[in-house]
Amino acid sequence: MMSTAVNVHDAKTHFSRLLDRAHAGEEIVLAKAGKPYARLMPLEAPVPQRRPGRLKGKVDAVFFDPLPEADMVLWEGAEGRV
């Protein structure tokens, strides 16, 4: 992760830009009187919630048809055939 030091005055002036950079993955170190004071960094991305059934009616019935024999051979590999 990349880290950049910014003094407090510049941080106040360009806060929105710094937020965008932090959101993009950059770590911003805020300095006061030349000494590291605080860190602005991105939050962990939220894990999307699963919603069972959200694709109902959006998947063609063909999706559930058996694969053609040539595709099955590729899928199972030579070892999978008896």
DSSP file (Angstrom, degrees, kcal/mol; ACC not computed):
  #  RESIDUE AA STRUCTURE BP1 BP2  ACC     N-H-->O    O-->H-N    N-H-->O    O-->H-N    TCO  KAPPA ALPHA  PHI   PSI    X-CA   Y-CA   Z-CA
    1    1 A M              0   0    0      0, 0.0     2,-0.2     0, 0.0    25,-0.1   0.000 360.0 360.0 360.0 133.8    0.0    0.0    0.0
    2    2 A M        -     0   0    0     23,-0.2    25,-3.0     2,-0.0     2,-0.4  -0.521 360.0-158.0 -78.5 144.1    1.4    3.4   -1.0
    3    3 A S  E     -a   27   0A   0     -2,-0.2     2,-0.4    23,-0.2    25,-0.2  -0.985   9.1-174.7-128.3 137.1    1.7    6.1    1.8
    4    4 A T  E     -a   28   0A   0     23,-2.1    25,-3.6    -2,-0.4     2,-0.4  -0.991  17.9-138.1-130.6 136.7    1.9    9.8    1.4
    5    5 A A  E     +a   29   0A   0     -2,-0.4     2,-0.4    23,-0.2    25,-0.2  -0.808  24.0 177.3 -96.1 134.8    2.5   12.5    4.1
    6    6 A V  E     -a   30   0A   0     23,-2.9    25,-2.9    -2,-0.4     2,-0.1  -0.999  27.4-122.1-136.1 135.3    0.4   15.6    4.0
    7    7 A N  E  >  -a   31   0A   0     -2,-0.4     4,-2.3    23,-0.2    25,-0.2  -0.405  30.2-110.4 -76.6 159.8    0.5   18.5    6.5
    8    8 A V  H  > S+     0   0    0     23,-1.9     4,-2.4     1,-0.2     5,-0.2   0.862 115.3  54.3 -59.6 -41.1   -2.7   19.4    8.3
    9    9 A H  H  > S+     0   0    0      1,-0.2     4,-1.9     2,-0.2    -1,-0.2   0.939 111.9  44.1 -60.9 -47.2   -3.2   22.8    6.5
   10   10 A D  H  > S+     0   0    0      1,-0.2     4,-2.5     2,-0.2    -1,-0.2   0.866 110.9  56.1 -65.0 -35.0   -3.0   21.1    3.0
   11   11 A A  H  < S+     0   0    0     -4,-2.3    -2,-0.2     1,-0.2    -1,-0.2   0.907 107.7  47.5 -64.1 -40.9   -5.2   18.3    4.3
   12   12 A K  H >< S+     0   0    0     -4,-2.4     3,-0.7     1,-0.2    -1,-0.2   0.891 114.2  47.9 -65.8 -37.7   -7.9   20.8    5.3
   13   13 A T  H 3< S+     0   0    0     -4,-1.9    -2,-0.2     1,-0.2    -1,-0.2   0.870 125.7  27.1 -70.0 -37.2   -7.6   22.5    1.9
   14   14 A H  T 3X S+     0   0    0     -4,-2.5     4,-2.3     1,-0.1    -1,-0.2  -0.115  77.3 133.4-119.0  34.5   -7.7   19.3   -0.2
   15   15 A F  H <> S+     0   0    0     -3,-0.7     4,-2.5     1,-0.2     5,-0.2   0.882  72.3  51.4 -57.0 -44.5   -9.8   17.1    2.1
   16   16 A S  H  > S+     0   0    0      1,-0.2     4,-2.1     2,-0.2    -1,-0.2   0.908 111.2  48.1 -61.6 -42.5  -12.1   15.8   -0.6
   17   17 A R  H  > S+     0   0    0      1,-0.2     4,-2.3     2,-0.2    -1,-0.2   0.907 111.2  50.8 -64.2 -41.1   -9.2   14.9   -2.9
   18   18 A L  H  X S+     0   0    0     -4,-2.3     4,-2.6     1,-0.2    -2,-0.2   0.886 108.3  52.4 -64.9 -38.2   -7.5   13.1   -0.1
   19   19 A L  H  X S+     0   0    0     -4,-2.5     4,-2.7    -5,-0.2    -1,-0.2   0.918 109.1  49.8 -62.0 -42.7  -10.7   11.1    0.7
   20   20 A D  H  X S+     0   0    0     -4,-2.1     4,-1.6     2,-0.2    -2,-0.2   0.911 111.7  48.3 -62.1 -42.1  -10.9   10.0   -2.9
   21   21 A R  H  <>S+     0   0    0     -4,-2.3     5,-2.2     2,-0.2     4,-0.2   0.909 112.6  47.9 -65.6 -41.6   -7.2    8.9   -2.9
   22   22 A A  H ><5S+     0   0    0     -4,-2.6     3,-1.7     1,-0.2    -2,-0.2   0.908 109.5  53.1 -64.8 -41.4   -7.8    7.0    0.4
   23   23 A H  H 3<5S+     0   0    0     -4,-2.7    -1,-0.2     1,-0.3    -2,-0.2   0.831 103.8  57.8 -61.9 -31.6  -10.9    5.4   -1.0
   24   24 A A  T 3<5S-     0   0    0     -4,-1.6    -1,-0.3    -5,-0.2    -2,-0.2   0.493 132.2 -90.7 -78.5  -3.3   -8.8    4.3   -4.0
   25   25 A G  T < 5S+     0   0    0     -3,-1.7     2,-0.2     1,-0.4   -23,-0.2   0.381  83.1 131.7 115.2  -4.6   -6.4    2.4   -1.7
   26   26 A E      < -     0   0    0     -5,-2.2     2,-0.5    -6,-0.1    -1,-0.4  -0.574  50.6-135.1 -83.4 144.0   -3.8    5.0   -0.8
   27   27 A E  E     -a    3   0A   0    -25,-3.0   -23,-2.1    -2,-0.2     2,-0.5  -0.882  18.4-160.5 -98.5 125.7   -2.7    5.6    2.8
   28   28 A I  E     -aB   4  40A   0     12,-3.3    12,-3.8    -2,-0.5     2,-0.6  -0.925   3.1-155.8-109.7 124.4   -2.4    9.3    3.7
   29   29 A V  E     -aB   5  39A   0    -25,-3.6   -23,-2.9    -2,-0.5     2,-0.5  -0.892  11.0-146.9-100.1 121.5   -0.4   10.2    6.8
   30   30 A L  E     -aB   6  38A   0      8,-2.8     7,-3.3    -2,-0.6     8,-1.8  -0.758  16.1-159.9 -89.1 130.3   -1.4   13.6    8.2
   31   31 A A  E     -aB   7  36A   0    -25,-2.9   -23,-1.9    -2,-0.5     2,-0.5  -0.890  11.4-163.4-115.5 141.4    1.5   15.5    9.8
   32   32 A K  E >  S- B   0  35A   0      3,-2.6     3,-1.5    -2,-0.4   -25,-0.0  -0.989  83.5  -9.2-123.4 122.7    1.4   18.3   12.3
   33   33 A A  T 3  S-     0   0    0     -2,-0.5    -1,-0.1     1,-0.3   -26,-0.0   0.848 131.2 -57.3  57.2  35.5    4.6   20.4   12.6
   34   34 A G  T 3  S+     0   0    0      1,-0.2    -1,-0.3    -3,-0.1   -27,-0.0   0.472 116.2 110.8  80.1   1.4    6.3   17.8   10.4
   35   35 A K  E <  S-B   32   0A   0     -3,-1.5    -3,-2.6     1,-0.0    -1,-0.2  -0.908  79.5-101.3-112.8 136.9    5.5   14.9   12.7
   36   36 A P  E     +B   31   0A   0      0, 0.0    -5,-0.3     0, 0.0     3,-0.1  -0.284  47.6 164.5 -54.4 133.7    3.1   12.1   11.8
   37   37 A Y  E     -     0   0A   0     -7,-3.3     2,-0.3     1,-0.5    -6,-0.2   0.690  55.1  -4.5-124.0 -39.7   -0.2   12.8   13.6
   38   38 A A  E     -B   30   0A   0     -8,-1.8    -8,-2.8     2,-0.0    -1,-0.5  -0.961  58.1-126.5-155.5 167.5   -2.9   10.6   12.0
   39   39 A R  E     -B   29   0A   0     -2,-0.3     2,-0.6   -10,-0.2   -10,-0.2  -0.984   8.5-161.2-127.7 132.4   -3.6    8.2    9.2
   40   40 A L  E     +B   28   0A   0    -12,-3.8   -12,-3.3    -2,-0.4    -2,-0.0  -0.959  30.8 154.5-110.4 117.3   -6.3    8.4    6.6
   41   41 A M        -     0   0    0     -2,-0.6   -14,-0.1   -14,-0.2   -19,-0.1  -0.946  44.4 -88.4-143.5 160.7   -6.8    5.0    5.0
   42   42 A P        -     0   0    0      0, 0.0     2,-0.1     0, 0.0   -19,-0.1  -0.357  38.3-122.9 -71.7 149.7   -9.6    3.1    3.2
   43   43 A L        -     0   0    0      1,-0.1     2,-0.1    -2,-0.1   -18,-0.0  -0.476  40.5 -88.1 -78.9 159.5  -12.1    0.9    5.1
   44   44 A E        -     0   0    0     -2,-0.1    -1,-0.1     1,-0.1     3,-0.1  -0.475  51.9-102.2 -66.8 141.8  -12.3   -2.7    4.2
   45   45 A A        -     0   0    0     -2,-0.1    -1,-0.1     1,-0.1     2,-0.1  -0.434  40.5-109.7 -65.8 135.5  -14.8   -3.2    1.4
   46   46 A P        -     0   0    0      0, 0.0    -1,-0.1     0, 0.0     3,-0.0  -0.387  29.5-114.8 -66.2 143.8  -18.2   -4.5    2.8
   47   47 A V        -     0   0    0      1,-0.1     2,-0.0    -2,-0.1    -3,-0.0  -0.687  35.0-117.9 -79.0 122.3  -19.0   -8.1    1.9
   48   48 A P        -     0   0    0      0, 0.0     2,-0.3     0, 0.0    -1,-0.1  -0.344  27.6-117.3 -63.3 139.9  -22.0   -8.1   -0.3
   49   49 A Q        -     0   0    0      1,-0.1     2,-0.3    -2,-0.0     0, 0.0  -0.579  25.0-122.6 -78.3 136.5  -25.0   -9.9    1.1
   50   50 A R        -     0   0    0     -2,-0.3    -1,-0.1     1,-0.0     0, 0.0  -0.582  20.8-164.6 -77.4 140.4  -26.2  -13.0   -0.7
   51   51 A R    >   -     0   0    0     -2,-0.3     3,-1.7     0, 0.0    -1,-0.0  -0.813  14.0-145.5-126.4  91.3  -29.8  -12.9   -1.9
   52   52 A P  T 3  S+     0   0    0      0, 0.0    -2,-0.0     0, 0.0     0, 0.0  -0.258  82.8  23.8 -56.7 138.4  -31.0  -16.4   -2.8
   53   53 A G  T >  S+     0   0    0      1,-0.0     3,-1.5     2,-0.0     0, 0.0   0.457  79.0 124.2  89.0   1.7  -33.4  -16.4   -5.7
   54   54 A R  T <  S+     0   0    0     -3,-1.7    -1,-0.0     1,-0.3    -4,-0.0   0.713  76.6  48.9 -70.8 -16.9  -32.4  -13.0   -7.2
   55   55 A L  T >> S+     0   0    0      2,-0.1     3,-2.7     3,-0.0     4,-0.6   0.335  78.8 135.4 -99.9   6.5  -31.7  -14.7  -10.6
   56   56 A K  T <4 S+     0   0    0     -3,-1.5     0, 0.0     1,-0.3     0, 0.0  -0.333  78.8  10.8 -58.6 128.2  -35.1  -16.5  -10.6
   57   57 A G  T 34 S+     0   0    0      2,-0.2    -1,-0.3    -2,-0.1    -2,-0.1   0.405 112.6  85.2  83.9  -3.2  -36.6  -16.1  -14.1
   58   58 A K  T <4 S+     0   0    0     -3,-2.7     2,-0.5     2,-0.1    -2,-0.2   0.467  70.9  80.5-107.7  -4.0  -33.3  -14.7  -15.5
   59   59 A V  S  < S-     0   0    0     -4,-0.6    -2,-0.2     2,-0.0     2,-0.0  -0.903  81.0-124.5-106.9 127.3  -31.6  -18.0  -16.3
   60   60 A D    >   -     0   0    0     -2,-0.5     3,-1.4     1,-0.1     4,-0.3  -0.339  17.3-122.9 -66.3 149.7  -32.5  -19.7  -19.5
   61   61 A A  G >  S+     0   0    0      1,-0.3     3,-1.6     2,-0.2     4,-0.3   0.775 108.7  72.5 -63.2 -26.3  -33.7  -23.3  -19.2
   62   62 A V  G >  S+     0   0    0      1,-0.3     3,-1.4     2,-0.2    -1,-0.3   0.783  82.1  72.1 -59.8 -27.2  -30.9  -24.3  -21.6
   63   63 A F  G <  S+     0   0    0     -3,-1.4    -1,-0.3     1,-0.3    -2,-0.2   0.830  97.6  48.4 -56.6 -33.1  -28.5  -23.6  -18.8
   64   64 A F  G <  S+     0   0    0     -3,-1.6    -1,-0.3    -4,-0.3    -2,-0.2   0.475  86.3 110.0 -91.1  -3.1  -29.7  -26.8  -17.1
   65   65 A D  S <  S-     0   0    0     -3,-1.4    -3,-0.0    -4,-0.3     0, 0.0  -0.396  81.2 -95.2 -68.6 149.6  -29.4  -29.1  -20.2
   66   66 A P        -     0   0    0      0, 0.0    -1,-0.1     0, 0.0     3,-0.1  -0.289  44.9-103.0 -62.3 151.0  -26.7  -31.7  -20.1
   67   67 A L        -     0   0    0      1,-0.1     5,-0.0    -3,-0.1    -3,-0.0  -0.427  41.8 -96.6 -71.0 149.7  -23.4  -30.8  -21.8
   68   68 A P     >  -     0   0    0      0, 0.0     4,-2.2     0, 0.0     3,-0.5  -0.298  38.6-107.4 -60.8 154.7  -22.7  -32.2  -25.2
   69   69 A E  H  > S+     0   0    0      1,-0.2     4,-2.2     2,-0.2     5,-0.2   0.861 118.9  55.2 -55.2 -40.9  -20.5  -35.3  -25.1
   70   70 A A  H  > S+     0   0    0      1,-0.2     4,-1.6     2,-0.2    -1,-0.2   0.886 110.1  46.1 -62.5 -38.7  -17.4  -33.4  -26.5
   71   71 A D  H  > S+     0   0    0     -3,-0.5     4,-2.6     2,-0.2    -1,-0.2   0.864 109.1  55.4 -71.1 -35.8  -17.6  -30.9  -23.7
   72   72 A M  H  X S+     0   0    0     -4,-2.2     4,-3.0     2,-0.2     5,-0.3   0.895 105.4  52.6 -63.2 -39.7  -18.1  -33.6  -21.1
   73   73 A V  H  X S+     0   0    0     -4,-2.2     4,-2.0     1,-0.2    -1,-0.2   0.924 112.5  44.8 -61.5 -44.2  -14.9  -35.3  -22.2
   74   74 A L  H  < S+     0   0    0     -4,-1.6    -2,-0.2     2,-0.2    -1,-0.2   0.897 114.7  49.3 -65.6 -39.5  -13.0  -32.0  -21.8
   75   75 A W  H  < S+     0   0    0     -4,-2.6    -2,-0.2     1,-0.2    -1,-0.2   0.933 119.3  35.5 -65.9 -47.3  -14.7  -31.4  -18.4
   76   76 A E  H  X S-     0   0    0     -4,-3.0     4,-0.7    -5,-0.2    -1,-0.2   0.741 102.8-143.6 -81.2 -23.1  -14.0  -34.8  -17.0
   77   77 A G  T ><  -     0   0    0     -4,-2.0     3,-0.7    -5,-0.3     4,-0.5  -0.001  37.0 -68.6  77.1 167.6  -10.6  -35.2  -18.6
   78   78 A A  G >4 S+     0   0    0      1,-0.2     3,-0.8     2,-0.2    -1,-0.2   0.821 133.6  57.1 -64.0 -31.7   -9.2  -38.5  -20.0
   79   79 A E  G 34 S+     0   0    0      1,-0.2    -1,-0.2    -3,-0.1    -2,-0.2   0.788  98.7  60.4 -71.2 -27.0   -8.8  -39.9  -16.4
   80   80 A G  G << S+     0   0    0     -4,-0.7     2,-0.3    -3,-0.7    -1,-0.2   0.634  86.0  91.9 -77.7 -13.4  -12.5  -39.4  -15.6
   81   81 A R    <         0   0    0     -3,-0.8    -8,-0.0    -4,-0.5    -3,-0.0  -0.615 360.0 360.0 -84.9 140.3  -13.7  -41.7  -18.4
   82   82 A V              0   0    0     -2,-0.3    -1,-0.1     0, 0.0    -3,-0.0   0.387 360.0 360.0-107.0 360.0  -14.3  -45.3  -17.7
